[in-house]
Amino acid sequence: MIELRNITLKYGEREILKNVSLTIKDNTIKAILGPSGVGKSTILKLMLGLIKPNSGQVFVDGTDITSLKEPELYPIRRKMGMVFQGNALFDSMSISENLGFFLRENLKLPEAEVQERVAEQIKFSGLEGYEDQLPENLSGGMRKRVAIGRALIFKPHMILFDEPTAGLDPVSSKRILHLIRTLQQSSNLGAVIVTHIIDDVFSIADHAAVLYQGEIIFDDETEKLHQSEHPFIRSILSDKILEL
Ligand SMILES: Nc1ncnc2c1ncn2[C@@H]1O[C@H](COP(=O)(O)OP(=O)(O)OP(=O)(O)O)[C@@H](O)[C@H]1O
């Protein structure tokens, strides 16, 4: 479980998050919805301990990570798989090498186990036949599936997605959302999805939080968004546009 408790975060003088509290339970998919630049990626960075809040605390499975030093954060980060918006694949490595990289470099697992875990992810992500290709030879949707496979390879409890369908065509988007749902159900994973695409929230998230002008203005079951009377939520439900 991840909990943000009364988080305030500033970049310079600009207050990005104002007293934000959020909980992400295991075994559920929670979307964090908000317009571009509102601070969604910042929330993911806080969860990973990549940045520290000005005030408030972040708990991961009950441990307050805000006061932890960098080496103490490594085991915490390993509980969470991160899928970056741009995938962050290594361009000069094959798909198999990308998948196995952190197992070899960080965990120093025996080669046989690396190969076994890579093969498992290749199969799960539907990438059979592409093991030796470079990322540039794959479609956007396939690259996203490699990034998901790489995040899963540590067998995390929770997986964090930054705009998982941004830039993908509708068919690839649907496939990625289906993959996220399948892995959450088959592995009992918790998932956090930050997005500005409201249709994705309704198609996949059990719970949703809406971030607007630095504050959480909604945090409940996704379907309850329809009952919200907040003007911003009413406008995104009618226009489906999150730019302001
Ligand atoms: N290191 C930084 N220093 C200063 N400002 C930053 C920094 N990182 C992000 N910002 C600013 O903070 C705001 C929130 O950024 P963040 O990336 O969290 O937004 P976002 O909701 O994920 O938006 P997007 O979907 O466009 O990435 C933005 O205005 C951004 O320009």
The ligand as an SDF file (V2000), in Angstrom:
LIG
                    3D

 31 33  0  0  0  0  0  0  0  0999 V2000
   12.3460   19.7840  -11.4760 N   0  0  0  0  0  0  0  0  0  0  0  0
   11.4430   20.7510  -11.6910 C   0  0  0  0  0  0  0  0  0  0  0  0
   11.7300   22.0460  -11.4550 N   0  0  0  0  0  0  0  0  0  0  0  0
   10.8200   23.0220  -11.6610 C   0  0  0  0  0  0  0  0  0  0  0  0
    9.5760   22.8040  -12.1110 N   0  0  0  0  0  0  0  0  0  0  0  0
    9.2310   21.5260  -12.3670 C   0  0  0  0  0  0  0  0  0  0  0  0
   10.1250   20.4390  -12.1870 C   0  0  0  0  0  0  0  0  0  0  0  0
    9.5020   19.2880  -12.5380 N   0  0  0  0  0  0  0  0  0  0  0  0
    8.2520   19.6400  -12.9240 C   0  0  0  0  0  0  0  0  0  0  0  0
    8.0940   20.9880  -12.8250 N   0  0  0  0  0  0  0  0  0  0  0  0
    6.8560   21.7270  -13.1200 C   0  0  0  0  0  0  0  0  0  0  0  0
    5.8920   21.3130  -12.1700 O   0  0  0  0  0  0  0  0  0  0  0  0
    4.6140   21.1510  -12.7850 C   0  0  0  0  0  0  0  0  0  0  0  0
    4.1180   19.7420  -12.5790 C   0  0  0  0  0  0  0  0  0  0  0  0
    4.9290   18.8540  -13.3450 O   0  0  0  0  0  0  0  0  0  0  0  0
    4.5340   17.3200  -13.6060 P   0  0  0  0  0  0  0  0  0  0  0  0
    5.5130   16.7700  -14.5920 O   0  0  0  0  0  0  0  0  0  0  0  0
    4.3860   16.6350  -12.3100 O   0  0  0  0  0  0  0  0  0  0  0  0
    3.0990   17.4940  -14.2810 O   0  0  0  0  0  0  0  0  0  0  0  0
    2.1460   16.4340  -14.9730 P   0  0  0  0  0  0  0  0  0  0  0  0
    0.8020   16.6180  -14.3770 O   0  0  0  0  0  0  0  0  0  0  0  0
    2.7480   15.0790  -14.9140 O   0  0  0  0  0  0  0  0  0  0  0  0
    2.1000   16.9590  -16.4540 O   0  0  0  0  0  0  0  0  0  0  0  0
    2.5110   16.2750  -17.8410 P   0  0  0  0  0  0  0  0  0  0  0  0
    1.4640   15.2710  -18.1070 O   0  0  0  0  0  0  0  0  0  0  0  0
    2.4890   17.4280  -18.7970 O   0  0  0  0  0  0  0  0  0  0  0  0
    3.8830   15.7040  -17.6070 O   0  0  0  0  0  0  0  0  0  0  0  0
    4.7980   21.5330  -14.2440 C   0  0  0  0  0  0  0  0  0  0  0  0
    4.4020   22.8750  -14.4000 O   0  0  0  0  0  0  0  0  0  0  0  0
    6.2800   21.3900  -14.4850 C   0  0  0  0  0  0  0  0  0  0  0  0
    6.7280   22.2900  -15.4640 O   0  0  0  0  0  0  0  0  0  0  0  0
  1  2  1  0
  2  3  1  0
  2  7  2  0
  3  4  2  0
  4  5  1  0
  5  6  2  0
  6  7  1  0
  6 10  1  0
  7  8  1  0
  8  9  2  0
  9 10  1  0
 10 11  1  0
 11 12  1  0
 11 30  1  0
 12 13  1  0
 13 14  1  0
 13 28  1  0
 14 15  1  0
 15 16  1  0
 16 17  2  0
 16 18  1  0
 16 19  1  0
 19 20  1  0
 20 21  2  0
 20 22  1  0
 20 23  1  0
 23 24  1  0
 24 25  2  0
 24 26  1  0
 24 27  1  0
 28 29  1  0
 28 30  1  0
 30 31  1  0
M  END
$$$$
